[in-house]
Amino acid sequence: MAVPKRRISSSRQGMRRSHHAIKPKQIQYCKNCDQPVIGHRMCAACGHYKGREIMPLDQKEE
Ligand SMILES: [Zn+2]
């Protein structure tokens, strides 16, 4: 089994972990109804995506 030759110093460990922070989710606004939407997702309020209706939400789905 491969084993590290040298101990990783806390400084190096910190340098590696400097990339580990998570960013807040980007919020876009629906072109149709101006509700906040997560990018690359259909609008949950009106069922639109890229300016056209994908899923009509008025009538209930089976
Ligand atoms: Zn919408």
N, CA, C, O and the ligand as a Tripos MOL2 file, in Angstrom:
@<TRIPOS>MOLECULE
protein
  249   247    63     0     0
PROTEIN
NO_CHARGES

@<TRIPOS>ATOM
      1 N           0.8440   -1.1950    0.0000 N.3       1 MET1
      2 CA          0.0000    0.0000    0.0000 C.3       1 MET1
      3 C           0.8770    1.2420    0.0000 C.2       1 MET1
      4 O           1.8590    1.3080    0.7400 O.2       1 MET1
      5 N           0.5360    2.2190   -0.8160 N.am      2 ALA2
      6 CA          1.3030    3.4660   -0.8640 C.3       2 ALA2
      7 C           1.1300    4.2550    0.4260 C.2       2 ALA2
      8 O           0.0190    4.4250    0.9300 O.2       2 ALA2
      9 N           2.2460    4.7270    0.9420 N.am      3 VAL3
     10 CA          2.2270    5.4590    2.2180 C.3       3 VAL3
     11 C           2.9260    6.8040    2.0100 C.2       3 VAL3
     12 O           3.9740    6.8260    1.3660 O.2       3 VAL3
     13 N           2.4180    7.9010    2.5050 N.am      4 PRO4
     14 CA          3.0800    9.1940    2.3410 C.3       4 PRO4
     15 C           4.4560    9.2020    2.9970 C.2       4 PRO4
     16 O           4.6330    8.7160    4.1140 O.2       4 PRO4
     17 N           5.4290    9.7650    2.2760 N.am      5 LYS5
     18 CA          6.8020    9.7720    2.7820 C.3       5 LYS5
     19 C           6.9650   10.7810    3.9080 C.2       5 LYS5
     20 O           7.6700   10.5440    4.8880 O.2       5 LYS5
     21 N           6.2850   11.9260    3.7390 N.am      6 ARG6
     22 CA          6.4410   12.9950    4.7420 C.3       6 ARG6
     23 C           5.0670   13.3570    5.3080 C.2       6 ARG6
     24 O           4.0360   13.2520    4.6450 O.2       6 ARG6
     25 N           5.1110   13.7760    6.5330 N.am      7 ARG7
     26 CA          3.9360   14.3200    7.2020 C.3       7 ARG7
     27 C           3.5390   15.6170    6.5040 C.2       7 ARG7
     28 O           4.4050   16.4080    6.1310 O.2       7 ARG7
     29 N           2.2450   15.8400    6.3240 N.am      8 ILE8
     30 CA          1.7910   17.1060    5.7360 C.3       8 ILE8
     31 C           1.6420   18.1260    6.8600 C.2       8 ILE8
     32 O           0.8870   17.9180    7.8090 O.2       8 ILE8
     33 N           2.3750   19.2340    6.7360 N.am      9 SER9
     34 CA          2.3400   20.2490    7.7890 C.3       9 SER9
     35 C           0.9590   20.9050    7.8290 C.2       9 SER9
     36 O           0.2080   20.8840    6.8540 O.2       9 SER9
     37 N           0.6530   21.4860    8.9860 N.am     10 SER10
     38 CA         -0.6610   22.1340    9.1090 C.3      10 SER10
     39 C          -0.7940   23.2870    8.1240 C.2      10 SER10
     40 O          -1.8980   23.6260    7.6980 O.2      10 SER10
     41 N           0.3590   23.8990    7.7580 N.am     11 SER11
     42 CA          0.3300   24.9620    6.7550 C.3      11 SER11
     43 C          -0.1130   24.4190    5.3970 C.2      11 SER11
     44 O          -0.9990   24.9870    4.7580 O.2      11 SER11
     45 N           0.5080   23.3120    4.9530 N.am     12 ARG12
     46 CA          0.1480   22.6800    3.6670 C.3      12 ARG12
     47 C          -1.3000   22.2020    3.6890 C.2      12 ARG12
     48 O          -2.0410   22.3500    2.7170 O.2      12 ARG12
     49 N          -1.6750   21.6320    4.8110 N.am     13 GLN13
     50 CA         -3.0590   21.1560    4.9440 C.3      13 GLN13
     51 C          -4.0350   22.3250    4.7680 C.2      13 GLN13
     52 O          -5.0670   22.2010    4.1070 O.2      13 GLN13
     53 N          -3.6790   23.4660    5.3800 N.am     14 GLY14
     54 CA         -4.5100   24.6590    5.2420 C.3      14 GLY14
     55 C          -4.5440   25.1560    3.8070 C.2      14 GLY14
     56 O          -5.5920   25.5880    3.3250 O.2      14 GLY14
     57 N          -3.3840   25.0990    3.1060 N.am     15 MET15
     58 CA         -3.3300   25.5220    1.7020 C.3      15 MET15
     59 C          -4.2450   24.6540    0.8490 C.2      15 MET15
     60 O          -4.9570   25.1590   -0.0190 O.2      15 MET15
     61 N          -4.2230   23.3240    1.1020 N.am     16 ARG16
     62 CA         -5.0920   22.4200    0.3540 C.3      16 ARG16
     63 C          -6.5510   22.7470    0.6310 C.2      16 ARG16
     64 O          -7.3740   22.7910   -0.2820 O.2      16 ARG16
     65 N          -6.8580   22.9740    1.8940 N.am     17 ARG17
     66 CA         -8.2560   23.1900    2.2730 C.3      17 ARG17
     67 C          -8.7580   24.5900    1.9280 C.2      17 ARG17
     68 O          -9.9400   24.8880    2.0990 O.2      17 ARG17
     69 N          -7.8640   25.4450    1.4450 N.am     18 SER18
     70 CA         -8.3050   26.7870    1.0730 C.3      18 SER18
     71 C          -9.2950   26.7520   -0.0880 C.2      18 SER18
     72 O         -10.0040   27.7290   -0.3270 O.2      18 SER18
     73 N          -9.3490   25.6150   -0.8200 N.am     19 HIS19
     74 CA        -10.2710   25.4770   -1.9460 C.3      19 HIS19
     75 C         -11.5650   24.7910   -1.5520 C.2      19 HIS19
     76 O         -12.4340   24.5800   -2.3990 O.2      19 HIS19
     77 N         -11.7100   24.4380   -0.2800 N.am     20 HIS20
     78 CA        -12.8390   23.5950    0.1050 C.3      20 HIS20
     79 C         -14.0970   24.3530    0.5120 C.2      20 HIS20
     80 O         -15.1320   23.7430    0.7820 O.2      20 HIS20
     81 N         -14.0150   25.6700    0.5580 N.am     21 ALA21
     82 CA        -15.1900   26.4350    1.0070 C.3      21 ALA21
     83 C         -16.3390   26.2770    0.0200 C.2      21 ALA21
     84 O         -16.1040   26.2050   -1.1870 O.2      21 ALA21
     85 N         -17.5700   26.2240    0.5040 N.am     22 ILE22
     86 CA        -18.7220   26.1460   -0.3960 C.3      22 ILE22
     87 C         -19.2790   27.5440   -0.6060 C.2      22 ILE22
     88 O         -19.3280   28.3660    0.3090 O.2      22 ILE22
     89 N         -19.6980   27.7850   -1.8500 N.am     23 LYS23
     90 CA        -20.2470   29.0900   -2.1960 C.3      23 LYS23
     91 C         -21.7600   29.0470   -2.0720 C.2      23 LYS23
     92 O         -22.3650   27.9860   -2.2290 O.2      23 LYS23
     93 N         -22.3740   30.1850   -1.7930 N.am     24 PRO24
     94 CA        -23.8350   30.1950   -1.7520 C.3      24 PRO24
     95 C         -24.4170   29.9330   -3.1350 C.2      24 PRO24
     96 O         -23.8090   30.2650   -4.1520 O.2      24 PRO24
     97 N         -25.6100   29.3290   -3.1580 N.am     25 LYS25
     98 CA        -26.2860   29.0300   -4.4220 C.3      25 LYS25
     99 C         -26.5710   30.3230   -5.1800 C.2      25 LYS25
    100 O         -26.9730   31.3280   -4.5950 O.2      25 LYS25
    101 N         -26.3540   30.2760   -6.4980 N.am     26 GLN26
    102 CA        -26.6550   31.4160   -7.3480 C.3      26 GLN26
    103 C         -28.1600   31.4770   -7.5780 C.2      26 GLN26
    104 O         -28.8020   30.4630   -7.8570 O.2      26 GLN26
    105 N         -28.7110   32.6780   -7.4580 N.am     27 ILE27
    106 CA        -30.1560   32.8240   -7.6490 C.3      27 ILE27
    107 C         -30.4170   33.6740   -8.8880 C.2      27 ILE27
    108 O         -29.9090   34.7880   -9.0130 O.2      27 ILE27
    109 N         -31.2230   33.1250   -9.8020 N.am     28 GLN28
    110 CA        -31.6950   33.8580  -10.9710 C.3      28 GLN28
    111 C         -33.1530   34.2150  -10.7210 C.2      28 GLN28
    112 O         -33.7540   33.7720   -9.7430 O.2      28 GLN28
    113 N         -33.7190   35.0290  -11.6250 N.am     29 TYR29
    114 CA        -35.1290   35.3800  -11.5040 C.3      29 TYR29
    115 C         -35.8590   34.9390  -12.7540 C.2      29 TYR29
    116 O         -35.3870   35.1300  -13.8750 O.2      29 TYR29
    117 N         -37.0310   34.3410  -12.5340 N.am     30 CYS30
    118 CA        -37.8290   33.8060  -13.6400 C.3      30 CYS30
    119 C         -38.2140   34.9210  -14.5970 C.2      30 CYS30
    120 O         -38.6690   35.9850  -14.1770 O.2      30 CYS30
    121 N         -38.0240   34.6650  -15.9200 N.am     31 LYS31
    122 CA        -38.3850   35.6640  -16.9210 C.3      31 LYS31
    123 C         -39.8890   35.8610  -16.9830 C.2      31 LYS31
    124 O         -40.3710   36.9350  -17.3430 O.2      31 LYS31
    125 N         -40.6310   34.8110  -16.6270 N.am     32 ASN32
    126 CA        -42.0770   34.8640  -16.7480 C.3      32 ASN32
    127 C         -42.7220   35.5290  -15.5370 C.2      32 ASN32
    128 O         -43.5700   36.4070  -15.6960 O.2      32 ASN32
    129 N         -42.3290   35.1200  -14.3230 N.am     33 CYS33
    130 CA        -43.0650   35.5770  -13.1390 C.3      33 CYS33
    131 C         -42.1830   36.2690  -12.1030 C.2      33 CYS33
    132 O         -42.6700   36.6320  -11.0330 O.2      33 CYS33
    133 N         -40.8730   36.4630  -12.4040 N.am     34 ASP34
    134 CA        -39.9540   37.1940  -11.5320 C.3      34 ASP34
    135 C         -39.7700   36.5830  -10.1470 C.2      34 ASP34
    136 O         -39.3590   37.2640   -9.2070 O.2      34 ASP34
    137 N         -40.0750   35.3040  -10.0320 N.am     35 GLN35
    138 CA        -39.7950   34.6060   -8.7750 C.3      35 GLN35
    139 C         -38.3260   34.1790   -8.7580 C.2      35 GLN35
    140 O         -37.7750   33.8880   -9.8200 O.2      35 GLN35
    141 N         -37.6730   34.1300   -7.5990 N.am     36 PRO36
    142 CA        -36.3030   33.6230   -7.5530 C.3      36 PRO36
    143 C         -36.2330   32.1350   -7.8850 C.2      36 PRO36
    144 O         -37.0130   31.3360   -7.3670 O.2      36 PRO36
    145 N         -35.2820   31.7720   -8.7610 N.am     37 VAL37
    146 CA        -35.1510   30.4000   -9.2480 C.3      37 VAL37
    147 C         -33.6760   30.0120   -9.1810 C.2      37 VAL37
    148 O         -32.8090   30.8580   -9.3980 O.2      37 VAL37
    149 N         -33.3820   28.7610   -8.8880 N.am     38 ILE38
    150 CA        -32.0200   28.2510   -8.9870 C.3      38 ILE38
    151 C         -31.6800   28.0840  -10.4670 C.2      38 ILE38
    152 O         -32.5220   27.6330  -11.2440 O.2      38 ILE38
    153 N         -30.4580   28.4400  -10.8680 N.am     39 GLY39
    154 CA        -30.0530   28.3620  -12.2610 C.3      39 GLY39
    155 C         -30.1780   26.9570  -12.8350 C.2      39 GLY39
    156 O         -29.9860   25.9730  -12.1210 O.2      39 GLY39
    157 N         -30.5050   26.8580  -14.1390 N.am     40 HIS40
    158 CA        -30.6780   25.6000  -14.8700 C.3      40 HIS40
    159 C         -31.7680   24.7190  -14.2750 C.2      40 HIS40
    160 O         -31.7240   23.4950  -14.4020 O.2      40 HIS40
    161 N         -32.7490   25.3480  -13.6230 N.am     41 ARG41
    162 CA        -33.8870   24.5960  -13.1090 C.3      41 ARG41
    163 C         -35.1620   25.2770  -13.6050 C.2      41 ARG41
    164 O         -35.2060   26.4880  -13.8210 O.2      41 ARG41
    165 N         -36.1910   24.4570  -13.7750 N.am     42 MET42
    166 CA        -37.4980   25.0000  -14.1110 C.3      42 MET42
    167 C         -38.0050   25.8460  -12.9540 C.2      42 MET42
    168 O         -37.7090   25.5560  -11.7940 O.2      42 MET42
    169 N         -38.7700   26.8940  -13.2610 N.am     43 CYS43
    170 CA        -39.3700   27.7270  -12.2260 C.3      43 CYS43
    171 C         -40.4330   26.9110  -11.4910 C.2      43 CYS43
    172 O         -41.3310   26.3420  -12.1110 O.2      43 CYS43
    173 N         -40.3210   26.8600  -10.1640 N.am     44 ALA44
    174 CA        -41.2630   26.0610   -9.3820 C.3      44 ALA44
    175 C         -42.6310   26.7250   -9.3030 C.2      44 ALA44
    176 O         -43.6400   26.0570   -9.0740 O.2      44 ALA44
    177 N         -42.6630   28.0510   -9.4940 N.am     45 ALA45
    178 CA        -43.9200   28.7800   -9.3320 C.3      45 ALA45
    179 C         -44.7980   28.6760  -10.5820 C.2      45 ALA45
    180 O         -46.0160   28.5450  -10.4610 O.2      45 ALA45
    181 N         -44.1970   28.7320  -11.8000 N.am     46 CYS46
    182 CA        -45.0130   28.7850  -13.0110 C.3      46 CYS46
    183 C         -44.6470   27.7010  -14.0140 C.2      46 CYS46
    184 O         -45.3070   27.6050  -15.0490 O.2      46 CYS46
    185 N         -43.6280   26.8780  -13.7630 N.am     47 GLY47
    186 CA        -43.2900   25.7840  -14.6660 C.3      47 GLY47
    187 C         -42.6430   26.2290  -15.9540 C.2      47 GLY47
    188 O         -42.6870   25.4990  -16.9450 O.2      47 GLY47
    189 N         -42.0320   27.4240  -15.9720 N.am     48 HIS48
    190 CA        -41.3580   27.8930  -17.1660 C.3      48 HIS48
    191 C         -39.8620   27.6490  -17.0660 C.2      48 HIS48
    192 O         -39.2860   27.6220  -15.9780 O.2      48 HIS48
    193 N         -39.2470   27.4710  -18.2320 N.am     49 TYR49
    194 CA        -37.7870   27.3740  -18.3150 C.3      49 TYR49
    195 C         -37.3530   27.9630  -19.6320 C.2      49 TYR49
    196 O         -37.9340   27.6360  -20.6660 O.2      49 TYR49
    197 N         -36.3380   28.8310  -19.6320 N.am     50 LYS50
    198 CA        -35.8330   29.5240  -20.8220 C.3      50 LYS50
    199 C         -36.9600   30.2400  -21.5630 C.2      50 LYS50
    200 O         -37.0030   30.2290  -22.7930 O.2      50 LYS50
    201 N         -37.8660   30.8580  -20.8160 N.am     51 GLY51
    202 CA        -38.8850   31.7160  -21.4210 C.3      51 GLY51
    203 C         -40.0770   30.9970  -21.9990 C.2      51 GLY51
    204 O         -40.9640   31.6470  -22.5540 O.2      51 GLY51
    205 N         -40.1420   29.6340  -21.8920 N.am     52 ARG52
    206 CA        -41.3310   28.9580  -22.3830 C.3      52 ARG52
    207 C         -41.8240   27.9710  -21.3410 C.2      52 ARG52
    208 O         -41.0880   27.5530  -20.4470 O.2      52 ARG52
    209 N         -43.1000   27.6120  -21.4840 N.am     53 GLU53
    210 CA        -43.7150   26.7730  -20.4890 C.3      53 GLU53
    211 C         -43.3270   25.3220  -20.7330 C.2      53 GLU53
    212 O         -43.5120   24.8080  -21.8370 O.2      53 GLU53
    213 N         -42.7950   24.6640  -19.7260 N.am     54 ILE54
    214 CA        -42.3680   23.2730  -19.8320 C.3      54 ILE54
    215 C         -43.4390   22.3720  -19.2360 C.2      54 ILE54
    216 O         -43.8330   21.3610  -19.8170 O.2      54 ILE54
    217 N         -43.8930   22.7750  -18.0640 N.am     55 MET55
    218 CA        -44.8280   21.9220  -17.3340 C.3      55 MET55
    219 C         -45.9740   22.7860  -16.8280 C.2      55 MET55
    220 O         -45.7730   23.6260  -15.9510 O.2      55 MET55
    221 N         -47.1740   22.5920  -17.3690 N.am     56 PRO56
    222 CA        -48.3040   23.3810  -16.8540 C.3      56 PRO56
    223 C         -48.6120   22.9740  -15.4120 C.2      56 PRO56
    224 O         -48.8590   21.8030  -15.1210 O.2      56 PRO56
    225 N         -48.5930   23.9600  -14.5210 N.am     57 LEU57
    226 CA        -48.7910   23.6610  -13.1020 C.3      57 LEU57
    227 C         -50.2190   23.9540  -12.6450 C.2      57 LEU57
    228 O         -50.5670   23.7290  -11.4860 O.2      57 LEU57
    229 N         -51.0510   24.4630  -13.5780 N.am     58 ASP58
    230 CA        -52.4200   24.7980  -13.1880 C.3      58 ASP58
    231 C         -53.2060   23.5380  -12.8630 C.2      58 ASP58
    232 O         -53.8260   23.4240  -11.8050 O.2      58 ASP58
    233 N         -53.1670   22.5690  -13.8220 N.am     59 GLN59
    234 CA        -53.8730   21.3190  -13.5540 C.3      59 GLN59
    235 C         -52.9390   20.3380  -12.8570 C.2      59 GLN59
    236 O         -51.7360   20.3070  -13.1170 O.2      59 GLN59
    237 N         -53.5070   19.5570  -11.9860 N.am     60 LYS60
    238 CA        -52.7060   18.6260  -11.1860 C.3      60 LYS60
    239 C         -52.1850   17.4680  -12.0370 C.2      60 LYS60
    240 O         -52.8770   17.0000  -12.9410 O.2      60 LYS60
    241 N         -50.9880   17.0150  -11.7550 N.am     61 GLU61
    242 CA        -50.4390   15.8550  -12.4560 C.3      61 GLU61
    243 C         -50.9320   14.5580  -11.8430 C.2      61 GLU61
    244 O         -51.2550   14.4930  -10.6570 O.2      61 GLU61
    245 N         -50.9840   13.5170  -12.6840 N.am     62 GLU62
    246 CA        -51.3570   12.2100  -12.1410 C.3      62 GLU62
    247 C         -50.0980   11.4700  -11.6870 C.2      62 GLU62
    248 O         -50.1860   10.3440  -11.1960 O.2      62 GLU62
    249 ZN        -41.8060   31.5570  -13.0770 Zn       63 ZN63
@<TRIPOS>BOND
     1     1     2 1
     2     2     3 1
     3     3     4 2
     4     3     5 am
     5     5     6 1
     6     6     7 1
     7     7     8 2
     8     7     9 am
     9     9    10 1
    10    10    11 1
    11    11    12 2
    12    11    13 am
    13    13    14 1
    14    14    15 1
    15    15    16 2
    16    15    17 am
    17    17    18 1
    18    18    19 1
    19    19    20 2
    20    19    21 am
    21    21    22 1
    22    22    23 1
    23    23    24 2
    24    23    25 am
    25    25    26 1
    26    26    27 1
    27    27    28 2
    28    27    29 am
    29    29    30 1
    30    30    31 1
    31    31    32 2
    32    31    33 am
    33    33    34 1
    34    34    35 1
    35    35    36 2
    36    35    37 am
    37    37    38 1
    38    38    39 1
    39    39    40 2
    40    39    41 am
    41    41    42 1
    42    42    43 1
    43    43    44 2
    44    43    45 am
    45    45    46 1
    46    46    47 1
    47    47    48 2
    48    47    49 am
    49    49    50 1
    50    50    51 1
    51    51    52 2
    52    51    53 am
    53    53    54 1
    54    54    55 1
    55    55    56 2
    56    55    57 am
    57    57    58 1
    58    58    59 1
    59    59    60 2
    60    59    61 am
    61    61    62 1
    62    62    63 1
    63    63    64 2
    64    63    65 am
    65    65    66 1
    66    66    67 1
    67    67    68 2
    68    67    69 am
    69    69    70 1
    70    70    71 1
    71    71    72 2
    72    71    73 am
    73    73    74 1
    74    74    75 1
    75    75    76 2
    76    75    77 am
    77    77    78 1
    78    78    79 1
    79    79    80 2
    80    79    81 am
    81    81    82 1
    82    82    83 1
    83    83    84 2
    84    83    85 am
    85    85    86 1
    86    86    87 1
    87    87    88 2
    88    87    89 am
    89    89    90 1
    90    90    91 1
    91    91    92 2
    92    91    93 am
    93    93    94 1
    94    94    95 1
    95    95    96 2
    96    95    97 am
    97    97    98 1
    98    98    99 1
    99    99   100 2
   100    99   101 am
   101   101   102 1
   102   102   103 1
   103   103   104 2
   104   103   105 am
   105   105   106 1
   106   106   107 1
   107   107   108 2
   108   107   109 am
   109   109   110 1
   110   110   111 1
   111   111   112 2
   112   111   113 am
   113   113   114 1
   114   114   115 1
   115   115   116 2
   116   115   117 am
   117   117   118 1
   118   118   119 1
   119   119   120 2
   120   119   121 am
   121   121   122 1
   122   122   123 1
   123   123   124 2
   124   123   125 am
   125   125   126 1
   126   126   127 1
   127   127   128 2
   128   127   129 am
   129   129   130 1
   130   130   131 1
   131   131   132 2
   132   131   133 am
   133   133   134 1
   134   134   135 1
   135   135   136 2
   136   135   137 am
   137   137   138 1
   138   138   139 1
   139   139   140 2
   140   139   141 am
   141   141   142 1
   142   142   143 1
   143   143   144 2
   144   143   145 am
   145   145   146 1
   146   146   147 1
   147   147   148 2
   148   147   149 am
   149   149   150 1
   150   150   151 1
   151   151   152 2
   152   151   153 am
   153   153   154 1
   154   154   155 1
   155   155   156 2
   156   155   157 am
   157   157   158 1
   158   158   159 1
   159   159   160 2
   160   159   161 am
   161   161   162 1
   162   162   163 1
   163   163   164 2
   164   163   165 am
   165   165   166 1
   166   166   167 1
   167   167   168 2
   168   167   169 am
   169   169   170 1
   170   170   171 1
   171   171   172 2
   172   171   173 am
   173   173   174 1
   174   174   175 1
   175   175   176 2
   176   175   177 am
   177   177   178 1
   178   178   179 1
   179   179   180 2
   180   179   181 am
   181   181   182 1
   182   182   183 1
   183   183   184 2
   184   183   185 am
   185   185   186 1
   186   186   187 1
   187   187   188 2
   188   187   189 am
   189   189   190 1
   190   190   191 1
   191   191   192 2
   192   191   193 am
   193   193   194 1
   194   194   195 1
   195   195   196 2
   196   195   197 am
   197   197   198 1
   198   198   199 1
   199   199   200 2
   200   199   201 am
   201   201   202 1
   202   202   203 1
   203   203   204 2
   204   203   205 am
   205   205   206 1
   206   206   207 1
   207   207   208 2
   208   207   209 am
   209   209   210 1
   210   210   211 1
   211   211   212 2
   212   211   213 am
   213   213   214 1
   214   214   215 1
   215   215   216 2
   216   215   217 am
   217   217   218 1
   218   218   219 1
   219   219   220 2
   220   219   221 am
   221   221   222 1
   222   222   223 1
   223   223   224 2
   224   223   225 am
   225   225   226 1
   226   226   227 1
   227   227   228 2
   228   227   229 am
   229   229   230 1
   230   230   231 1
   231   231   232 2
   232   231   233 am
   233   233   234 1
   234   234   235 1
   235   235   236 2
   236   235   237 am
   237   237   238 1
   238   238   239 1
   239   239   240 2
   240   239   241 am
   241   241   242 1
   242   242   243 1
   243   243   244 2
   244   243   245 am
   245   245   246 1
   246   246   247 1
   247   247   248 2
@<TRIPOS>SUBSTRUCTURE
     1 MET1         2 RESIDUE 1 A MET
     2 ALA2         6 RESIDUE 1 A ALA
     3 VAL3        10 RESIDUE 1 A VAL
     4 PRO4        14 RESIDUE 1 A PRO
     5 LYS5        18 RESIDUE 1 A LYS
     6 ARG6        22 RESIDUE 1 A ARG
     7 ARG7        26 RESIDUE 1 A ARG
     8 ILE8        30 RESIDUE 1 A ILE
     9 SER9        34 RESIDUE 1 A SER
    10 SER10       38 RESIDUE 1 A SER
    11 SER11       42 RESIDUE 1 A SER
    12 ARG12       46 RESIDUE 1 A ARG
    13 GLN13       50 RESIDUE 1 A GLN
    14 GLY14       54 RESIDUE 1 A GLY
    15 MET15       58 RESIDUE 1 A MET
    16 ARG16       62 RESIDUE 1 A ARG
    17 ARG17       66 RESIDUE 1 A ARG
    18 SER18       70 RESIDUE 1 A SER
    19 HIS19       74 RESIDUE 1 A HIS
    20 HIS20       78 RESIDUE 1 A HIS
    21 ALA21       82 RESIDUE 1 A ALA
    22 ILE22       86 RESIDUE 1 A ILE
    23 LYS23       90 RESIDUE 1 A LYS
    24 PRO24       94 RESIDUE 1 A PRO
    25 LYS25       98 RESIDUE 1 A LYS
    26 GLN26      102 RESIDUE 1 A GLN
    27 ILE27      106 RESIDUE 1 A ILE
    28 GLN28      110 RESIDUE 1 A GLN
    29 TYR29      114 RESIDUE 1 A TYR
    30 CYS30      118 RESIDUE 1 A CYS
    31 LYS31      122 RESIDUE 1 A LYS
    32 ASN32      126 RESIDUE 1 A ASN
    33 CYS33      130 RESIDUE 1 A CYS
    34 ASP34      134 RESIDUE 1 A ASP
    35 GLN35      138 RESIDUE 1 A GLN
    36 PRO36      142 RESIDUE 1 A PRO
    37 VAL37      146 RESIDUE 1 A VAL
    38 ILE38      150 RESIDUE 1 A ILE
    39 GLY39      154 RESIDUE 1 A GLY
    40 HIS40      158 RESIDUE 1 A HIS
    41 ARG41      162 RESIDUE 1 A ARG
    42 MET42      166 RESIDUE 1 A MET
    43 CYS43      170 RESIDUE 1 A CYS
    44 ALA44      174 RESIDUE 1 A ALA
    45 ALA45      178 RESIDUE 1 A ALA
    46 CYS46      182 RESIDUE 1 A CYS
    47 GLY47      186 RESIDUE 1 A GLY
    48 HIS48      190 RESIDUE 1 A HIS
    49 TYR49      194 RESIDUE 1 A TYR
    50 LYS50      198 RESIDUE 1 A LYS
    51 GLY51      202 RESIDUE 1 A GLY
    52 ARG52      206 RESIDUE 1 A ARG
    53 GLU53      210 RESIDUE 1 A GLU
    54 ILE54      214 RESIDUE 1 A ILE
    55 MET55      218 RESIDUE 1 A MET
    56 PRO56      222 RESIDUE 1 A PRO
    57 LEU57      226 RESIDUE 1 A LEU
    58 ASP58      230 RESIDUE 1 A ASP
    59 GLN59      234 RESIDUE 1 A GLN
    60 LYS60      238 RESIDUE 1 A LYS
    61 GLU61      242 RESIDUE 1 A GLU
    62 GLU62      246 RESIDUE 1 A GLU
    63 ZN63       249 GROUP 0 **** ****
